[in-house]
Amino acid sequence: MSDGTVFIDNDFVSPADAKMSIFDVGFVWGDTAYDVTSTWNNWFFMLEEHLDRFQKSVDRFQLKSPYNRDEIREICAECVQRSGHSNAYVKLQMSRGVLSSRTVDPRLSDSKFVAYAIPYVWIWGEDKCRNGANLYLSSFERVSSKAVDQRIKNYNRADLVQARFQALDEGCDDSILCGPDGYLTEGSGYNILLVKNGKVASPDHNVLEGVTRGVVSELCTLEGIGFELRKIHPDELRDADEVFASTTAGGIMPVTRISNQPVANGEAGPVTRQLQTRYWEKREQGWHGTQIDEILKSPVRKAGTA
């Protein structure tokens, strides 16, 4: 089985053959917008929602896409097909591109689009994603949305990287950050949710508006479980009945310890298990899915020559 397939410079290549300029502003300054979706059994999940968010990020960063939405959808599908992985992690990113050293005007660059499909990624490994992770409540603050709009997926991640190092140094799997106001925000690539008295809550500001978190809200409605977005003080984690995280790279994931201390009895709770089970059952059935073959049936762009 292949390591995956990359689309770059209007061609499909292996990851080992994918090359970008060291002068790309995305590399030099982190000036990049991105998004991540996934496939399961050759069905994209919530693909249009991910494309919507990606376009919003591209527009917010004033990037100029060389491909339209239909072309990007097809490129993603072809990456998966060529990779040979029916369960795939699919990233799409738009960087500022190469900017002449004679100017600092970002309007003068040509944006560069890259996409790739690799084997499906479990952010903490499959066992911990399914059965429980240990997250550290970090002393590092999440950058305020007044500085970097956290609704946009971007590569300004120094706060998240420092928090992750701190978590690993403390023997934990990953981190949770608070914002400048002292309230909970998110982790590095996942939303945080807690359960108290049978009701699910998640932070309402300074966070990515996660597509998977939106699915959690929908599942809660289907299952008759209360759901709300609100300010959450970090002390509520200690008193929660359950804590879990949501992300494309793992779905609905129990958090059984916070800073090495057990959440409730230290096991995945019943509400988390109920939502997690429904999530994967529905994904197996192609819920909110788009078939790869259906996308590729009517091509809108000239195929690359891998």
N, C-alpha and C positions, 0 to 999 in steps of 0.2 A: 504494500500500500504506500502511496506517495506521501511526502511531507506536506503536500498542499500545492496550490496554484496561485500565482500572483499575476495581476493585471497591472502593467506599467508601460508607459510609452506606447500605448495602443497595441500591446502584444501580451500574450499569456506565456509566462515563463515559470520555471521552478523557483522556489524561494532562494536557492543558492545562486541563481542567475539574476536576481532582481537587484538593480543598482540605482541609487539616486545621487545627485550631485551633493557634495559636501557644502556647497554654497546655497543650497535651497534654504529659504528663510524659515521653513518649518524645522529644519535641522539646527540652524544657527540660533533662532530666537524662539522656537516652539510655537511658531505662528501657524497653527494647524487646527482644523475642525475635523471631527471624526464621528463615526457611529459604529455600533456592533450589533449584528443580528445573528441568527443561527438557523440551522436546519435540523430536523429530526425525521428520519425515514424519508428523506428527500422532499420534505415540506418545509418551506420557509415559515417562520412564526412571526406574525405581526409585521410583515415586511413593509407594508405601506406606512404604518406608524413610524417605523424606523427611518424610512425615506423622508417622511414629513419632518421628523426631528433633524435629520441630517441637512435638509434644505434650509431649515430655520437657522442652523448653526453656520452654514456657509454664508447665508445672507447677513447674519449678525456680524460676522467677521469681514464682510465685504470682499469675499473671495469670488472669483469669476470661474465658474465651472466650464470645462471644455466639453462636457457631456450633458445631455438633458436627462430628465428623470427616467424616461423609458429606456434609454441607453444604459444608465447606471443599473437599473433593475436587471437588464439582460446580462450585463457584465458580471454582476454578482452571481446570477444563475449559472453562467458559463464557468466561472471560477469553481463553483461547487461540482459541476458535472465533470470538469477536467481533473479535479482533485481525486475523484473516485470515492469520496467520503459522503455517505448518506447522512451522517450526523456531523455537522460542520459548524465551526466558529467562523463567521464571516465579518471582516472588518472593511470599512470604506473610509478613506480619509482624503481631505483636500488641504494641501499645503499652499503657502503663498507662492512658492516657486522661487526661481533664481532672480535675485535683484542685483542690478549692476552696482559695483562698489562706488560708482560715481554719484549715487543718489541714495537718499533715505526714504524716498517717496514710495510707500507700498502700493500705490495705484499703478505703478509702472511695471509691475511683475505680471507674469502669466501663471495662474494657479495650476497646480499639478495634482491630478487625481490618481490614486492608487487603491486597489482593492485586492483582498486575498481571502482564500478559503483554506483552512487547516483543520485537522481533526478537532472535534468538539472539545472545548476547554472547560474544566471544572476549576473555578477560581482557587479553591483550597484543596483540590483533590476530591475525587468522587465520594469517598467515605465520609469526610468531614462535611461536605456539602449536603449529603443526604442525612447524616446522623448527628451532626453538631460540631460547631466551631467555638473556639475560645477567643473572644475579641477584647482588645485592650482599649479602655477609655483614655484616649491620648491627652497629653497636656498641650499638644500643638493645636492651634486654632485653624479651622477651615477659613480660607481666604474669603472675605466678604463679597457678596454678589455686587456690591457697589464698586468693587475693583474689577472683578472678573465674573461675568454673569454665569452662575453655576448651572443654569438651565441649559447651557451649551456645553456639549462634550468637547473638551479642549485639552491641550497638552501642558497647560500651566499647572503642574502637579507637585511642586516642591513641598507643599504642606503635607500632601498625602504620602509622599515618599519618606519624609522625616518621621511621620507618624507610624508608618509601616516598620521602619527600622526600630523605633522605640518599642513597638509591639513585639517584634521578634526577639529583641534583647530581653524582654520580660517573659519570654517563654510562651507567648500567645501566637495565634495564627495571623491576625491582622488587627486593624484598628477601627475605632469610631471617633469622630472628631466633633467638637462643639464649635459654634461660630463665635464671633466677637461679642455677641450678646449673652453668651454662656449657655445657650440652648443647643440641643442635639441637632446635628446636620446629617452626615452620612459617612460612609467609609470609602475606600479607594475602589470605586467601580460597583458599588452596591448601595441600595437604600436600606435603612434600618426601620424595623417595625416592632412594636411590642403589643402584647395581649394582656389586658387587665379586665377581670370580671366578664370574660367572654367577648370583649370588644377589641378590635384591632385599631391601633393608632400609629401614625408616622409623621415625622417632622414636616412642617408646611412651608418652610422658607430656607433660602440659602442652600438648596439641594437640586440635584438633577431630577427632572420630572420623569422618573424611570418608566419605561414602557412595561417592564415586568411588574413594577409596583401598581401600575394601572390595571394589569391583569389580576393582581391580588384583590383590588377593589371590586372588580367584576365578579371574581369567584366568591368573595364575601357576600355579595348580593344574591348570587345563585344559591349559596349555602345558608342564607338567613343569618349571617354574622354581621354585626355592626362594624363600620369602618369610618374613620375620620382622619383628616389632616389637621394638625394643630401644633402649637408650640409644646415641646416636650423637654422638661428639665432632666439633666443626666441622673439625678437621684431616682427618677422613676424607673430606671433600668434595674436598680437594686430591689425595688418593690414589685416588679412586673411578675405576672404569672408565667409568661413566656416571652422570649425575644427571638426574632428571626430576621433574616436579610433576604433581599430579592435582587436578582441580576440575570442578564442573559446567560452568563457563564455559570450556571448552576441552578437557576430557577428559584424556587422557594427553599431556603436553607436555614435549618434550626441553629440558633446560637444558644449553647447550653452553659457557657461560662462567660462572665465579664471580668476582665482583669484577674483571671485565675480563680474567681469565686463563682460557685454554681448559681445559675438562675433557677429559682424554686428548687426542685429536687435534682437538678443537674441533667435532666433528660429532655428530649424533644417533647413539647407539650401537645395535648390533643387537638387544639385549634391549628397549630402549625402542621401537624401530621395530616389533618383533614384537608387543609388547603394544598399541601405538598402533593398528597395522593391524587387529588382532583386535577391539579396542574399537569402531572405527568400522564395521567389517564387521558386527558383531553389532548395533550400533545401527541400521544400515540395514535389518536383518532384523526389527527390533522386539523384540530380546532384552530380557528383563525389562521389557517394555513394557505399557502400558495405553492402549488406543485412546480418544481423546477422544469419539468418537461412542458408544462403549459406555458411558461414564460418563453421558452426557447422555440416553441412551435411556430411562432411568427416573428422572426428576427427583425429588429429595427436598425441594426448597424452591421457593417461588414465584419465578419469574424476575423479574429486575430490568427496569427500563424505561429502557434507554439513550437 
